[in-house]
Amino acid sequence: MVIDFFFVLILYFGMVQQLSTLDAGSRLLLAPAAAIVAGVPAGRLMHRVPARWMITFGLLLTAGPLLAMTNLDADTSYGSVAWRFIVLGVSMGVVTTPMTATVVAAVPHHLAGMVSAAR
């Protein structure tokens, strides 16, 4: 899913923008932080909106920042990339919460831990 794109972003920050590993990693923290923040209301929203709709909306929302990142070059500032990371993180939070709940609910109770780790 979107997680694979972070590998490319690390290479972009390290090889194209010549950042250290720590600087590249710290710039990427914005997306997981946004995912954690978005996961809380997404969990509450799951009781009113079907998981199928939330996952679809989240994946469509993911397309925006990913498409917007196709025009990055060596001179792109972090400020212009940051909003893309925030939207990407929010979309990950909207997708991951209902997806995990759906997968765990679909298996027998004694396999729930294994399935939640594998999703």
N, C-alpha and C positions, 0 to 999 in steps of 0.2 A: 504494500500500500504506500502511503506517504513516507513511511519510515525509510524506504530505500532512497528517496530523494535526498535525505540528509547526508548520505554518503557522498553524493555529487556536490552538495553544498560545502562539505568539509574540504573536498578537493579544490573547489572554487576559492574558498577563503585562504587555503594554504598555498596553493600553487599559482593562482592568478593574482590574488591580492597580496601575496607574500606575508601572510600573518602567521604568527606562531600557533602551535597546537592549542595552547591555552586560550589565546585570543579568539581563534576560530570556534572553539567549543563554547566559550562564554557568549559569543554572539548568537549561537544557536539555542541558548537557554530560553529565549523569549517564546519560542513555539511550545515547548512542553509546559512552561508556566501558564500560558494562555489555555492550554488543553486542560490543565488541572482546574483552573478557575471556571472554565466553561462546562466541565464535567458535573459540577454540583447542580446548576440549574437544569442541565440535561437529564440528570437522574430524577429530578422532581417532575419534569415535563413528561417523562416516560409514562406516568400514570394517566395522562390525559391525551397524549398523542401516540398513535401506533409506532412501534419501533421501526417498521418498514419505512414510514414517512421520514422519521428522524435520520435514519441511515442514508436514505436517498438525498435528503436535503444536505446533509453533511458532506456527502461525496460530491454533490454539485457545487457546494461552497468551496471545496478543496480545489476544484478546477480553476477558479479565478486566480488565486495567488500563484499556482503552479504555472499557468499561462503567462502571468505577469513577470515571472522570473526568467522567462526565455530570452528576454532582451537585456540581461545583465552583462556588463563588460568590466574590464579591469578598473575603470574609473568610477564605477557606481558606488555612491556613499552608503554607509550602513543605515543612515536615516531613511533613505528611500527604499531600503530592503526591509526595514523593521515592520512596517505595516503589513507586508506580505507574510512575515513570520507570525504576527498576531492573528491574522485571519486564518492562516494555515493551522495554528494551534487551536483556535476556536473550533474549526471544522473537525479536527481530530477528536476533541472532547465530545462534540455532538455525535460523532460516529462511534467512538469506542465504548461509551457508556451503554447505549442500547444494544450494541452488537455483543458485548460481553454478557449482558443480562439474558439476551435471547439464546445464546449458545449454552449458557449454564442451565437455563430452564429446559432445554431440549434433551438433556441427558439424565440418566438415573442419578439420584442424590449422591451415591457413593463415588461417582466419577466427576462430580462438579469441580473439585479442586484441580484435577488433572486437566479438564477441559478449559478452565479459566486461565491456566498457565499456558496452554497450547494455542489459544486463540490468537 
